[in-house]
Amino acid sequence: MEHARRTPPAQIAFASAMIALGVLGFIYGDVALVWQHLPVANLPGEKPIAYLFAAIELAGGLGLLWRGTHRQAGWLLLVFLLIWAVLLKMPAVVAVPRMEATWLGLGEITVMLAGAWALLAFGSGRTHRGGFAGQRGIQGARVLFALSLPMIGLSHFFYSEQTLALVPAWLPYRLGWAYLTGAGSLAACAGVLLGVYPRLAALLEAAMLGTITVLVWVPAVVAAPTDRTAWTALAISAGIASGAWLVAETYRHVPLTALGRRAVASPAL
């Protein structure tokens, strides 16, 4: 029965990341780090807007954990992340299209946006035919997810020194890991878009992003538990990884070795 279903782990992870961002917003009461491009930064209206955004993140995350409100919370976060991407990240890309860092910022948010979209579309049923729900919504979320990955993957090549600095010191061939993870995102993009083992591609990308979160940002928080930068990076990285996981969940009925039309077909909703 519908009410007997447990909340999926990917949904719990995504909700937890949103809750963490909300809590950080209330603790620090500004728009730094997360909302860097907001024009009101350092202006009198900054705190009320920061608290509003924190409340949306917190309410959306908590709402995803309860089946009675998970759809409303999903819509809230979908609109919220869409505004985040279009109004705060897209202008930077338009202004400086040759700077890969602006594309990276956009790609990170659109992976989370794709996750929220997949979450809503996957649970909407066949009766929903709109672009944001049902089968079309699932396909749209998958495409958005795939198109976001090169923005992330290419940054590992454009900014190899910065990426290298994040690779744990105990790993051998650290530069190779930086390049390998970047290539992995590019390969996952191709797999999802072309229907070449798309479920495997999405799962591996989500697992890779989750591993990066655990190996890079958890130790950073442990090393400096009062550093807000580390906490913010951890929350955002977890949100990106769980967004990818939510998209991968839309392939749950697709065999790992499926190819072509069979691999990209919408699930039986």
JORANOR-V855337 format. One record per helix or strand of 2 or more residues. SS is the DSSP state (hx for helix, st for strand). FROM is the first residue (numbers start at 1). TO is the last residue. If there is no record, write none. Layout:
# JORANOR-V855337
SS&FROM&TO + SS&FROM&TO
This chain:
# JORANOR-V855337
hx&2&4 + hx&9&28 + hx&46&64 + hx&70&95 + hx&100&122 + hx&134&153 + hx&155&158 + hx&160&166 + hx&174&194 + hx&198&223 + hx&228&249 + hx&260&264
